[in-house]
Amino acid sequence: MIKKLRNIHVICTNLILLSLLFLGFGCNDDKEVFQTGNGYVQFKVYKSASYVKDEASRAGGNVLDSLYEANKVKVVLRSNDYDFSQTLMLHAYDEQSAEYGLRSDKLELQPGEYTVVGFYLYDRAEKEPIFAGIPSEKTTFTIVSGGLVMQDLLVDAIGKGLVKFELIKNIQSSRGASDSEPYPFSDINKVDIKVQNMDTKETQEFKSLKVTYVEDFDGQGIGYRTSVGRIDTLVTAEAGNYKILSYAAYNRTELLQYFNDEVLGEATFTVTDNKQTEAKVPVTILETAANIKDYYNLRTLWEQLGGQNWSYVGESYPQGTNWDFENKDVDMWGDQPGVSLDKNGRVIGLSIGDFNPTGEVPDVIGEFTELQSLALGTHNDKLRPGENPLADLKGGLTPAVLEELRSDYMDNFALRDSRQDWDVQMQRCMVESGQPAIKKSIVQPKDVIHGDMTNGIKGISEAIGKLQKLEVLYIANSPIAELPQALGDLESCTDLEIYNCSRLTAFPDQLARMKNLTQLNMAMNPQLAAAFPDGIKKLAEGDAGKSLQILYLGYNNIASLPAEVSKMKKLGKIDLIYNKLTALPAFGKDVNLVQGTFDYNKIASIATDENGIFCGMDDVESLSFSHNELTEFPDIFDASSIYIMASVNFSYNKIKKVATKKGINVNELSLAGNELEKFPADLFKTNSPLTVLNLSGNRIKDFTNEDMKGAKVYMMTSFDLSNNRLEKLPDDLNGTTMPHLYGIDISGNQLSAFPWGLANISYLNTLIMRNQRDDDGNRVYKEWPTNIGNHKGLRALLLGGNDIGKVPETEKLSYLINTLDVSDNPNLILNVSSVCPYIKAGMYLLIYDTTQDIRGCDYLTLE
């Protein structure tokens, strides 16, 4: 009920008298009139609960839920025994600021003394007052001419304050409530908080409060590390004493944890009217939770592998980095370099070889039940192409990560791009023509040091067999002498590396029991050379042979490969570089090799099965047999097969001829560094779809038009005939036969005349014709190719090492041929004035000797 005012009457009868007291009032009390010489009063409406001025009077009346309900105030004043009233608008910026007070419009009055008889508050409907107030004691104010008086009016309204919550960690060893699923504190994205006013017993719940995870929140970033969940949202609550009844923590999509007052304990706070309160919400972290158990196990593992002396030497973290357990909360112990966690904070990856652990991997390794990858050293500890992908498995062992792991050794340490043998200008030319970038392998024989250690791991507990989720296990560069038998029990393990473990004394036969083994890298273990043939046979005949797809066995001095490799039906990649193989067995049609590297052996023969097949060719990308002792081109390919291979390399063997009835279905073929005396015409005649052919470093003398016959000769784009004994090129080596030829290197031959058929190829970009010598070493090429500048496609012309004399003055160099090599032509006289501006601008590369007679460009350095 609204309390009625005592002795309040709106006087409208004596208009003359009222006009003397208050201008603008009458029966219509909302109208304002202004007059010079008057003063002003402005009323401020406050809540009595938070009003602290000693001189203020108290208000009487019913209780408002919020000051924001009030839209207008009607003030009743008395002057000279006459009562009158005026209604004024009330203002506040928003509902929250209204709790701190409302301000009325200014009211103009004649100078004099006035008494506040009472006041009414109205809401926006303005039908009935929502509050009636009476000063508890006489309240007067005085108006002076031109002055402004501020008069406070007090309202009985519910006291309210602002609350800012913050999530803090409450680490407990145990509790009575049921356990929840483990999750990292940092994963909390939003929270519901339920509180109870202990004075009124009323409850209030705040839903979906946004949480921001903050570490080192003191701003220092040093010293002890802790973290909180910061909530920037301010919520409103009635004044009083509160306790937190419950909270529910969520990540972006699902409930993580719910706890009530059984574990929240004395989580209390006090709300004061119109003040902000900081309230701490203790989020329970159980030491018995699975993720926290993982972190305690990390510490045990660290301690038992000499962790106090660890010092990182890799590339993924700063040099000298170690793990830290002393200066952070236990729930942050999982945040260590080389440790990967899943979304629940469980340890899924350990990469510790680069920290130089020492001793035997202890039994505690078997407690990491969610572990997916364990790297106790890797093949790239010292010769690394980049960061170790196992160092931080942010998304777990995704297919992309596994692909990167499985390709790394082959792509960077075993597979060699045969295009590295080409002239640098031809390499640029090939890339410009649309071929893939030329990739250089990292490891060379001189770089590999067998027995060079990067860690001190001497053994592994049999408890590793408990890791039924382990997919990747790398053991490398360690003095380990024996592997646990339990490796054969790792049913989920797909990728295993045992690299450069020089003290292993026996081939680990237990590997044959691994049912899902996909990749096995046992490179750099030559001490097991005698054991490898039998070990590979057992692999092929065991469970592992049914699943194995990738097998890396380089640098092992293996003398023979068992025929049982044909039983590895899924084998797609094999590396056997730097061994002592004298022959290769037939893999058979069911083994489709994608990549095979057999370089740097003593292979003199390649066997085929009863159907004449070495291996299946349905998916071959590259096969390399370079640096062996083959004397004949093995007729194991077929140009009519469905799939085109990317590259095949037979360079640096002892091949004397290429006789094939079936040809080879490949884009890039290298026969460099062999003993060919005749051009391998069968390659073209069998319609091999060659685009890149390297015949450099042979003894080819004969190359005729008959050798250019074939339906697919036109596909050639890059041709290397350098360092042979050719005295001329076929007339048919022209734009009709090879219209798409982009680059050719004919250096190191015996050509005495310019091969003008090449100039007829409009696509020709690069022509290299250096060092033409006869058998006695005399320079035989002496002419400048007149009008070569008219060729619209040629960009690089390399004629160094010849005996070109004076170039006719009528010959103008073309700026289109922007790379010109005329070095080591001792009798050369050349005017380069036509291209001098381009030389100065850096747009033209002239390769010359400072002793040569080069004219027309002062920019050049000449003696």
N, C-alpha and C positions, 0 to 999 in steps of 0.2 A: 504493500500500500504506500502511496505517496503522502508524505506528511504535509499538512496544510500550513501555510504561513500564518503567523499570529499578527493581527492588526495591520494587515497589508491591504490597501485599497488603492485602486487606480483612480485618481481624481481627474475628472474631465469637465467639471461644472464651472469652475472659475478660470476661464481661458485667459483672462487678463493677467491674473496673478501668476499663473503657470508660465506665461510667456516671459515674465520678469525673472523667474527662477531658471527656466530651462528652455532654450530656443529649439523649436522644432518639434516639441512634443504636443500632444493633445490626445484626442481619441485615437488617432493613428500614430502609435508609438514607434513604428518602424521608419518614419521619415526623419532625415537629418537636415538641419539648417546650420549654416556656418556664419559666424559674425566675428568681426575683428575685436580684439581685446579679451576674448574668451581664452579658456585653457582646455586641457584634455585629460581624460582618464582612460587607461587601458587595463582591462581585467585579465588576469592569468588564473587559469583553473588548474589546480594541482590535486594529486591524490594525497589524502591526509596520511597514508601509511608511510610515504617516503618524504613528507614535508619536515624540514629540520630547522626552519627559522624560528627563533625564540619569540619574536614579536608577533607571529601570526596567530590568528584566531582559528578555532576549530570549526569544522562544518558539521551540520547535522543533517540527517536525511537517510533515505534508503541507500543500499550498496549497489554500485554499478559493476558490471563485469569488466568493462573497459571504458576508458575515457574517450576512445575513438567513436563510441556510440553517439556522443554529444556533437550536435551540429550548430546549435545556437544557444545563447544564454540570455535570459530575460532578468535584468537587474532592477530591483526596487530600491529607490533612494528617497531619503527625507532631507528637506531643507526648509528651515523656518516653519516647522510643523506641517509642512505640506509634503505628501507622498506622491511620487510619480515613478514611472517605469520606462525602460527602453530595452528593445531586443537587438542583440548584436551577433554577428557571425563569429564562429570559432574556427581556428585554423591550426593545422599540424601538417607536417610534411608527409607522413604516412602513419599507418597504424602503430608501428613500433615506436616512432618518435612521439606519438600522442601520449604514450604512457609517462613521458617525462613532463607533460603539461600542454595545455591548449592556450592560445593567445587570441583575445577578442579584437574586433575592430576598435579604433579609437572613438571615444565619445566626447563631443564638444559640450562644455558647460560654462556658465558664467562664473566668474570668480566667487569664492565663498566656501563654506564648510558643508560637507555632505556626510550623511550617515547611511551605511549599507543596512537596509532593513532585512533583505533576503534576496534569493535568486532562484530561478528555475532553469533547468537544462532541458532542451528539446532534441529529439533525433530528427532525421531528415523528413519524417512524415509530418512532424510539427502539430499533431492533433492533441496529444496530451503530454504534459511534461514527464520526462523520465526520471527527474530528480528535483527535489525541493530542498533548498539549504537555508539555514539560519545561523548567523554568527553566534557563537556561544557567549560572546561579550561584545560590548559596544565597539563598532568598527567605523571610524570616521576617517575622512581624508579632506584635504584643502586644495582647492583649485586656485591657481594664480594666473594672471593674464600672461598668455604665451607659454605657459608651462605644461608639463606632461607628468601625470601621476600614475604609477603602476600599483594596482591593487590586486592582492591575491585572494582567490576564493578556493576554499578547500572542499573536496568531494570525498565521501566514503566510497572508494573503489578498491577492487581486489588488487593486492600487491603482486606484481609480476616482475621477473627478472630474466636475463638471458643466460643460457648455458652453452658452454663450448666443451664438447667431449673430446677426449684423447684416449686412444687405445694404448695401454701399456702391457708389457709382458708379465705374466704371473707364472713363473716356472715352478712346477711342483713335481715331486718325486712319485706321488701317488694320490689318488682321491677315491671317494666312494662311488661317484657317478660312473656310468658306463663310458668306455673309451669311444672317441670318435676317430674318423679317418685322419691320418696325418696330413698336414699341409704346411707350407712355409708361411710364416707370419706376413711376409711381403706379398702374399697372394690375396690378402683381404682387400676387396675392392669397394664393398659397401657393408653397412651393418644396421641392424634393427636393435634399438635399446629400449627396454621397458623399465620404468622407474615408479616408485611409490612415495607419495607425500606421507611421511610418518606422522604428521600432525592431523591430517584429514583422512588418512588411509585411502585416498583416491589414487588410482594408477594412471599412468600416461605412457604411451608408446610412440617413439619417434622412428619412422620407417625410412629405409633406403638412404641412410646418411653416407655421402661419398667419403671414402677413406683414401688418403695419400700416404704411401709408405715412405718414411724418412729415416735415413741413417745418419749417424754423427750429427744429430739434430742440434747439438750445441754450436754448430757452425765451425768447429775447429778442424775436424777431419783428421785428428791425431789422437793418440792415446787410446783409451778403452772404447771399443765400438759397441754401440747398442742401437736400438731402433724403436720407433713408435709409429702408430697409425694416426696421422693427423686428420682431424675433421674440421674443415673450415666453416661448415654450416652452423649458424647460431640458431638455437631453438628457444622458445619461450615457455616458461613454467611459472606457476603461482609461487609466491614467496613461501618459504618453509624449509624444513629439513627432509632430505630425501635419502633413500637407499636404492641401489640398482638391483632390480629383481632378476633380470636376465638380459642376455644379448644373443643375437644370431648373426654370425659372420658369413659373408658370401664372397665368392669370386665373381667374375662377370656373369656367370650363367647358373651357378648352383650353390646350394648351402654347403658351407665348409664345417661349421661347428655351431652348436647351441649349448649354452650353459645357463643354469639358473642360480639362485642365491645359495645353493648348497656349496658351491665352489667360489662364488664371488665374495663371500665373507663380509667384511666390514667395508664394503664399497659404498661410502656415503658422501653427500655433499650438501651444502646449504645454499638456497636461492634467496637473495635479498632483493627487495623491490627496486626496480630501475638500476640494477647493477649486473655486471657480467661475472659469472662463476665458471671457474675451470673445474671440470669433473673428470677424474681418471677412471677408465673402465678396464679392469684387469682381465686380459685375455689369457686363458689358461693354456700353458704349454706343458705337456706331460713328458717327463724324462723317459717314461716307459713307451712313448709313441715310437712307431717304427722308424721315422726319419731321425729322431733324436738318438735312438740306438745306433743308427748308421754313423752318426757323428762321433759318438763315443768309440765306435769301432775304428773310425778313421784315426783317432788319436792313438789307439793301441797299435794299429798298423804302422803309423809314423814312428812311434817310439821303438818298435821292434825292428825297424829297418834303418836305424841310425838317424832318425829325423832331425835330431839336434844339429847334425852336421850337413844336412841337405843344402845344396846350392844349385839353383837352376842354371843350365847352360844352353837352353834352346832358344827359339825365336818368338814363342808365343807370349812370353812374359819377360819382365826386366831381368837382366843377369843377376844371379845371386839370390833370387827370390826363394823364400822358404814358406812352409805352412805356419800358421799362427793359431794357437789355441788359448793363449793366456790373456789376450787383450780384446776379447769379444764375447758376447753372450753365447751360451751353448747352442742356441738354435741357429746361430750364424757360423758354427764350426764347419758346416758343409761348404761355405764360401771360401774355397781354397783353390789355388792355381792347379790345374790338371784334374780337378774334380768336377764332374757333371751331375746335375740334379734333374729329376723330372718335376712335373708340376706339383707333386705332393712333397717335394723336398727329399725324395729318396735318392740315394747314390746310384746312378746308372752308368757312370763312366769314371775310370781311373787311368790317368796317363802320367806315370811317375818316373819313367826311365831317365828323363833329362835332369832329374834332381840328384842323381848319383845315389840311389838307395843301396844299402849294403846288408848282407846277411841272407837269411832264408825267409821267403814270404811266409808269414805265420799262419796258424790255424784260423785266425780271425778273418782271413780272406773269405772263408766259407759262409760268413754271416751276412755278407752283402747280397741278400737274396734277390734284389732287383738289378744287380749289376749286368749290364749289357756289353760293356767293352772294358778290357784290361790291357794296358800297354806298359810292359816292362822293358822299354826300349823299342825302337823301330829302325827300319833300314835307312831312314833319313836323319838319324840323330846328328850326324856331322855333315853329311852332304845333302842338305835339304833344299828343295826348291821353294819352300815357303813354310807357312805355319802348319803345325801338325793338326789335321782335322779332328783327331781324337782328343785334343787338349780341352775342348769345350763343346760337348754335344748339346747345343742349345735346344734342338728339336728331337734329340734321340738319334738312334741309328736309322735315319730315313733312307729310302732308296737312293736319293741323291748322294748322301754321305757314303753309303756303301759303294756306289759307283766310283766316287772319287778315290776311296781307299783302294779299290781293286785295280784301278787304272794307273795309280801313281807309280808303282814300281816299273811296270812295262813302259809307260810313256816317258818317264824321266830317267830311268836307270838302265833299261835294257834295249828298248827300241831305238834304232838309229835311223834318222831320215837320210836316205841315200843322196838326196839333193844337196847335202852339205859338201859333197865332192865336186860340185859344179863351180865354175867361176862365179865370183861374187856378183858381177853384173848380170850373169845369167840367172842367178838366184832371185835378184830383184825382178828380172824380166818374168820369171815364172809366176811370182806372186802377183805382179801386175796383170798377168794374163788370166787371173782368176783362180789360180791354184791356192791351196791352203798355205798359211804361213809356215816357213821352214823352222822346225823345232830342233834345237840341239840337245842331245842327251847330256846328263849331268856327270855321270860316272865314266871315267876312262880308266884303263888298267893301272896307270900310275897313281890314281887317286885311292885305290882300294887297298886297304891294309888289313889283311886277315889277322884276327886276334886283337885288334885295337878295341879296347873296352870303353864304354861310357857309363857303366854302373857296376856295382859289386854284388849283384844278386847271385847267390850260390845255389839256391834250391827253391822249390815251391812245395808247400804243404799239400798233401793228398786231399785236404779239405776243399781244394779248388773244385773237386768233382761235385760239390753240393750246389754249384752255381748253375742251376738249370735254365737260367735266362741269359747266360753269357753267350754272345754271338761272335765277338771279336776278341782274340787273344794274340798279343804280340809279345814275343820274347826276343830280345836282340842285344848284341854287343855286351854280353855278360859272361862271367866265368862259370855259369851253371854247368854242372857235370852230368846231371841226370834229370830227366823229366818225369813228373809224377805219372803213375799208371792211370790215375783218375782222369787224365785228358781224354781217354777213350770213352768216358761216361758223359762227356759234355754234349748232350744230344742237340742242343740249340746252337752250338758253335758252328759257324759257317766260314769264318775267316781266321786262319792260323798262320802266324809268322814265327819261324825259328831261324833267325838271321844272325850270322857271325857269332855263333856260340862255339868258340874254338875248343872248348874243353869237353864237349859232348864226345863220348867214346863209342856210342852205339846208335844206330838208326832207331828212332822211337817207333817200334812196331805197333804200339797202342793207337797210333793215329789211324790205322786201318779200320778201327772199330767206330770211328766217328761217323755217325749216320748221315749228317747233313753238311759235311765239310764241302765248301764251295771253292775256297781259295786256300792254297798252301804255298807259302814262300819259305823255302829252305835254302836260299842262295847263300853263298859265302860260308860254306862248311866243308872245305876240301879235306879236312881230316877224316871225313866219312866217305871219301871217294870210293873205297872198295866196298862199302856197305850199301851204297846207293842203288845199284842194280837190283839187288834182292829186296831192298826196302820199297822201291818203286813197284816191283812186282807184287808185293804183299798189299800195297795200297790199291793197285788196280784190281786185285782179286777180292779185296775186303769191302766192307760197307762204304768206305770212303770213295772207292773207285766208281760207285754208282752215282755219286752226287758231284764229284770233283769237276769243276769247270775251268779253274785257273791253276797252273802249276809253274812256279818259278824256281829254277834249279841252276842258275848261273854261278860261275866262279867256284866250281866244285871238283874239277879234275875228273869228272865221270868219264869212264872209258867206253861204256856201252849202255844202251837203252834197251830194256827188255821188250820183247814182242808183245807182252801183255798190256802195253799201253793202249792197244786196240780195244781193250775192254772198257776203257774210260769213255763211254759213249757220249757223255756231256762235255768232254774237254773242249774248250774253245780258245784258250790262251796257254801257250807254253813258251818258256824261256830257258834256253840251254846255252847261252853265250859263255865263252871262255871255259870250255871243258876240253876233254880229249877224245871226243867221239870220232870214230873213223867211218862209221856208217849210221844211217838212220833206218829204223824198221818201218814197215808200212803201218800207218795208223788205221787205214781202211776207210771205206766209204761212209761208215756210220759216225766217224769222228770228224766233225766239221770245224776245222781250225779257223778262228777269226784272226788271230795274230800268232805267229810263230817266229821266234828268233833262234837261229842255230849258228850264229856268227862265231868266228874265232875258235874253230875246232879243227879237226883233221879229216873232215868228212870227204870220202872219195866216192861214195855210192849212196843212193837213196832208193830204198826198196819199194816195191809195189806189191799189192796183193794179187790173187789169182785173176782179178779183173783189170790188172794194170793200173790200179788206183793207189796213190800215196796217201791221200786223205780226202775227205769230202770237201768240195769246193763251193758249197751252196752259200757260204756266208763269209768268205775270206776277205779281210781287209788288207793284210800285209803278211808276206812270208819273206824271211831274209836268211840267206845262206852264204853271206859274204865271208871272205877270209877263210876259205877252206881249200880242199885239194881236188875238187871236181875237175875232170878233164873233158867231160861232155855235158852239154845242156840236157838236163833230165827231161825226158818226154813224159811228164806227169800232168800236163795241163791240156786244156781243150778250148780253143777259141770259140767254139760253138756252144759252150756251156751257158746256162741261163744268167748267172751272176758275174758281173765284171769286178775283178779284184782291183784294189786301189794301187798297190805296189808290190813288186817282187824284185828281190835283190840277189844277184849272183856275182856281185863284183869281187874282184881280187881272189879268183880261183885260178885254175890252169886250163880253162876251157879253150879248146882249139877250134871247135866248129859248133854250129848250131844246126842240128838236123832234127826237124820236128814235122810230123805229118798232121798234127792236130793244132799246132800253134798254142797261143796262150791268151786267155781272156783277161787282160790287165791293162790299166791305163799307163802305169809307170813301170818301166823295166830298166834295170841297170845291169850291164855286162862289162862295166869298166874294169880295167886292170886285169884282163885275161890275156889269152894268147891267140886271139882271132887274127887270121890273115885275110879272110874274105868277109865281105859284108854278109851278115846273117839274113839272107834273102828270104829264107823260109818263114821268118816272122811276118813279113808282108804277104807272102804268097798264101799263107794259111788264114789270111784275113784277121790277124790279131789286131784288136782295136787300140793300138798304141797311140798315146798322146805325148808321152815323155819317154825318150830313149837315150840312154847314156852308153856310148861305145868308146869312151875315151880310154887312152892308155893301153890300146891293143897294138897289133901290127898290121892293120888293114891296109892293103895296097889296092885291092880290086873293089871297085864300087861302080857299077854300070847301070845303064837304063833298065836292063833286065831285072835288076835287083829292086826296082821301084814298082813292080807289078803287084797289084792287090787291091781288093775292093775298098779297103779301109785305110789306105796310105794317106788319104786326104785329112785324116783326123789328127795328124802330127802337129803339135804346137811348140815343143821344145826338143832340140836335137843337139847332142854333144858328140862330135867326131874328133875332138881334139887329141893331139899326141898320137897320131897314127902315121902312116907313110903314104898318104894320098897325094898324088901328083895332079889330079883333076877331080872334079865332081861331075856326076852324070848331068847331061843336058836336061834331063827330065826332072831334076831337082829345081822346080820352078813353081810359079803361081798356079799352073794347071794341075800339077800332081799334088803339091802340098800348099793349097791356098790359104790355110789357117796357120802356117808356121809363124810363130811369134818371135822365136829366138834360136840362134844357131851358133855353136862354137866350133870353128874349124882350125883353131890355133895348133901350132906344133906339127904341121904337116909339111908338104913339099910343093905347095901351090905356087906357080910362077905367074899365073894370070888371075885376074879378078873373076870370080864365078858370077857372071852377069845373070845367070838364071835365077839366082837368089834375089837380085834387084827387081825381078819381075813379080815378086810376092808382095802384094800391097799391104798385108797385115804385118810384115816383118818389122819388128821393133828394135831388135838387138842383133848385130852381126859382129862376131869376134874373130879376127883373122891375124892374130899375133904370131911372131916367130916362125916364119916359114923357112925351113932349112933343108938342104939336101943331106945325103948320107955322110958327107964330109963336114957338115956343119956350116956350110956356106949359105948366106942369105940369098934366097932365090926370088923373092917377091919385091919388085921395084917400082911398080906403076901406081900412080894415084888414080882411083876410080872416077874418071871424068864424069861430071854432071850427077854425081851421086846425091848431091844436094836437092835434086828434083824429086827424090823419093819422099812421098808425103807421109809415110808411116814410120820411117826409120828415126829412132831417137838416140841410139847408141852405136857408134862405129869405132871399133878398137883395132887399130892397125900397128900397134907398137911392136918393136923387135924385128922390123923388116929393114929394107934398104931403099925406101922411097926417097927420090931426089927432089928436084925443084918442081913444085906444083905450079902449073901455068897461072899467070896473073889473071887470065880470063876466068879462072875457076873461083867462084864465090862460095864461101862456106855458107851453109844453111843454118839459121838459128834453130830450125826444127831438130837437127841432129845436135842435141844439147849436151851429149857426152862424146868427146872425141879424144882418142888416144893415139898420139903420134910419137910417143916417147921411144927412145932407142932406135931412131932412124938417123944415123950420124950424118948423112948428106942432105938432110931435109932443108928446103927453103920454102917457107909458107907464109902467105899474107893472110892475117886473121882480122883485118880491119872491118870486114862485114859483120863480124860477131863480137867485136870489142865492146860495144855498149852492153851486150848481154853478159860478157865476162865480168865487167865492172859491177853489174847489178847482181851478180851471183846466180844468174839464171843459165849459165853455160859453164860446163866443166871441161877444161882443156887440160889433158894430161900430156906433159911435155918435159924435156930436159932443158935446164937453163943454158946449156952450151949450144943449143940448136939455133939456127937462123930463122927466127920467127919474127915477122914484121907486122906493123900496122896496129900495135896496141901497146902504148907506153905503160899501161897498167901492169903488164907482166914483168916478172923478175927474170932478167936475162944477164948473162955474163958478157 
